[in-house]
Amino acid sequence: MPADDRRPAPSPLGRAFVQHPHPVLAELREGCPVARVDDPRGRPVWVVTRAEDVRAGLLDPRLSLQHPPPAPGARPYRALELSLVDYDPPHHTRIRRLAAPAFAPQRVERYRQAAETTAAALLAPLPADRPADLMSAFARPFSFRVLCEAFATPEAARADLLGWMTALFDRRGRTPADIQAATDGIERHVRDEIAARRRAPGSDLLSAIATAWQPDGDVTEDELVSLCAMVLLAGFDSTAQMIGLCVRALLTHPDLHARLRADPALVPAAVDELLRWDTPAPFSTRRRALADITLGDTVIPAGSGVLLAMAAANRDPRHHPDPDTLDLDRPGAARHLAFGLGPHYCLGSALARLELCTALTALLRHRPAARLAVPAAELSWRGGCQHRVLAALPVLLGTGVDPR
């Protein structure tokens, strides 16, 4: 074939990957565990897939998340253009420690009752005799409402906030002006709410973060605003997607579904295995090598982009025997990397766990006869290789009578 007629091979991380990432990751892990590929935009990137190497990479300070400084003469970054994940220690550490106490498991536990009430209220009106989309009717509104309760978001502000957040996560048909308006709206909302909590703090998460901040301290106001906005944005969509994937997994494994119906006390342990088995975020945030780095038998050159495949590590047979099997009795399931590892371990993991456990328990209790309304292969997906989006989850919920 003449050179001019040759076309580049499609990226292994393209559209097919979003729907079926695990076969692609398994092939890379077993054949070329540190592989240089093109991402869907045609940019070269090193993909790391073995658990040992992924864990080492997540802990290696030479793999940087730091956003480069603005070019000389360029405008400075605006508040929401940088978030906690755009910083390396020690800058990441000084910002994170401001919010970490607010997300301690014992503090997050106070939102369990509100989460249980919200889940029951959302499930109650859903039809029994025709399919309901659990993403739009349950997972997304549940995640959003629990966040609003945890942040004590005023009722009058919730519709606008939801609209702005939705615009950022689903940009189909939206103009750059629409995205800028959503970004501006979120920034304005967060600034206003921080000011309100500093004047009259409550017992909510935002009050805890806002009152811990000192104007003359080592965290700027813009960094505070970005931190709080990041928590809202990450806590909304990622948790909703995790709920959807967990429900999908259970409804495609009837024996496990039946076991949890019979003993809902198993749900917290099951959540770890469900997160190990599938995740909406197959990779860590893209990193940049600050020096030549050896992972496995491969040297990644300085300046290279690196994607650490947490989903591949979670199914590495060297760490998890029979990894493609969903096993609620699996020892060591909690060693999954769905929430990351090291300095960038998910700040909101305790709240996410609470929401996942509450959502699944409510579905088991209130709609035990739930089943997929379409074959699993027909479920639709959006997003990209770093954030898979289950666009819809049509489910027949039944009458609430346990089918056993």
C-alpha positions, 0 to 999 in steps of 0.5 A: 500500500502506498504510504499516502494511502495508509491511515493510522490505526484507530486508538484502542481507547476509542468509542468501543473502549467506552462500552467494553474496556476490560477486554482491551485492558486485559490484552494490554496488561498481558501483552504490553503492560506499559504501552505507548498508544494514541489517545482518542485525540491522537496524542501519544500516551503511555498506558500502564496496566499491571497492578504493581506498576499502577500502584507504583505510579500512583505513589510516584511524585515524578508522575505529576498532575501539576498544571503548567503555569500560564504563558508569559503575558497570558491571563491568570487562571480563573478559580474553576480552571484549576482544581485539587487534582491539578496540584502536586504535593505540597500545594495539593496537601495544603489545600486538601487538609482544609477539607479532609476533616469535613469528609471523615467517615464519622462526620459523613455518617450524619447524612445517612438518614437523609440519604435513606429518605431521599432514596425511598422517596425517589423509588416510590413513584416509579412505575411497576409495569413499564421500564424506568430509566434508573439513571435519570429517575434515580441515580442522578437525582439521588446523588444530587439531592444527597450532595445538596443535603450535605452542603445545605444548598438552599432549595431556591438555588438547586434548580440552577445548580443542577442545570449548570452541573448537567451542562458541564457533564453533558455538552452535547448541543451546547455552545462554548458560551453555554459552558462558560455560563455554567462555569460562571454560575457554579463559581458565583454560587459557590462564592456566595454560599461560602460567604453565607456560611462564614457569616452564619455557619451550620453543621453542613460540609460547606460550613466546615470547610468555609469556617476552617479557611482563613483569609490570611492563611496559605490557601487563597480564596480562589483555591477555596472556591475551586476546592468546593466546586470540585467536590460538588462536581465530582461528587455528583456525576461520578457517584451517579455513574457508580450507582448505575454500574453497581445496579447493572452488575447486580441485575446481570448476576441474578444469584448475587442479586438474590443473595443481597436481597436475602441479606442486605447486611452484606451490601457494604462488603459487596460495594467494594467488590462491585467497585473492583469489578467495574468503574466509571473511571478506568484511568487516573487523571492524565499525568506527566513524567517529570523524569525518565521513569521505569515501570516494569521493564519499560522506561517512560521518557521525561515529558511523556503523558501517562495514564494509570489504568486502575480498572486494569489493576483491579482485574489483574490476576496477580492481585485478584484471582479469577478477577473477571468473576464478581465474587461477594466473598472475595478476600482483599476486594477492598484493595481495589483502586476505584478511589485511587491511592496515595496523596490523591485518594478520593477526598469524598470516598466516605460519602460516596460509599455511604451513597452507594450502600444506601442506594443499593439497600433501598433498591433491594428493600423497596424494589426487590423484583427489579430486572433489566428491561433490555439485554445488557449488551443494548445499554447505551454509553457516552463519555470517553476513555477516562470517564464512561457514562452509562447514558440510560439504565432501563429497568422493570421495577415490579410491584415491590414483591420479592420474587423469590 
